[in-house]
Amino acid sequence: MTLANRPAFRSSPRPKRKPSLAPWMTTLAIAGTLCLSAACSKEPGEKEPTVAVQAVAAEKTTLHQTVTAQAVLFPLQQAAITPKISAPVSRFLVNRGSKVHKGQLLVVLENRDLQAASEENKGGLEQAQAAYETTTAASLPEEMQKAELDTEAARKMLDAQEKVFQSRQELFQQGALPRKELDQAGVDVTQARNQYNIAQKHFDALKAIGRQQELKSAAGSLQSAKGKYMGAEAQLGYSEIRSPINGFVTDRPLYPGEMTAAGTPLITVMDTSSVIAKAHIPQPDAALLKLGDKATLTVPGVDDPVDAKVTVISPALDPNSTTVEVWVQARNPKQQLKPGTSVQVSMLAQTVDDAVAVPAASVLTGQDGAATVMLIGPDNRAHQTPVKVGVHDGDRIQIVDGVAPGAKVIVAGAYGLPDKTKVTIEAANEPAEKKPAAGSEDKHKDQKDDKKD
């Protein structure tokens, strides 16, 4: 068969392809199908879950912010009396535990040598006193008397020469006396006046300076004698140990006859009419306190708290602990508070009247430090509400802003609770196990007795 005789073949046209859905439309269709199937599978009678919580109503009350710390009791005053001389103990006049008053004689040391020295210096003082009185009451010394006589003689000589000069001057004017004799009389007057001036100045100098120096010498001797006598009396006084404060004898390490060492405590006296609790508290807490704030001490062995007040707030931080030392003083009339006891101090830093208070357990703190509470609204749902807190008073806390008085605040069950969750309130004081009905306790008791029988 030739090419001309071959039957002609016609290629059939290719069918057109339908455009496919976009991928996003496919995904949307699948999601819609799933949602529709889920909606169809949900039971129409299913209820929203309800969470049982415990709640209380915010109330207006008076809150007291307190600062608590551990402290150690110290006496109001303490004197560890040390002798200034070394001498044997002659006798003790008090024992440990004795009550003493300020100025009372406690111990006498051996002092016979000191008494002898005191008597010797007392005699020297009396001698110096007599010499001073003699000096002040006696007449002028001989030198001053001679100077006074010389001055008087020079004055008389001057008067005589002046009279001679006057008489010669009259004779010269009358022509009965030569000029030479008149001039000689004038020279004699000048010499007499000079001698008188010298004698007068010498006498004045002796009277002003010599007398003064003599009195100073006598006064110095008297003062020196007084000093020696006072020193001897002081040494004698050191042998008598007296109490500088009121209080009780708490330590007496030596016995009569033993040797005391200067600078070593011989007897200790404490004034425990009041005690001071010294506490170290952080700086932010110390900033809330002021002098005169009320405080209480909780003392082991004492049933009731002891009233006290803040008396000292250190103006500087302790360099070791970076805390502030605070002193709290309390009266101790019955001597129940013993120095050295560890106590707990509660100091009233602030009082807030008409404060909106909620339990501290109801306040939740987030990672950012923001405080929130869960309030139960009229729709019986929990609503997370940001709040601003104030003072703390035990297990209660002040809400400055965010909660109104009477609002229901969730106390238990709020942790991890989603916002707007439906809740039901159960009594906060309801126990975990249900209490038996009234009269059922006797019934159960009878049943137990029957089983035993």
Order of alpha helices (4+ residues) and beta strands (2+ residues): alpha-beta-beta-beta-beta-beta-alpha-alpha-alpha-alpha-beta-beta-beta-alpha-beta-beta-beta-beta-beta-beta-beta-beta-beta-beta-alpha
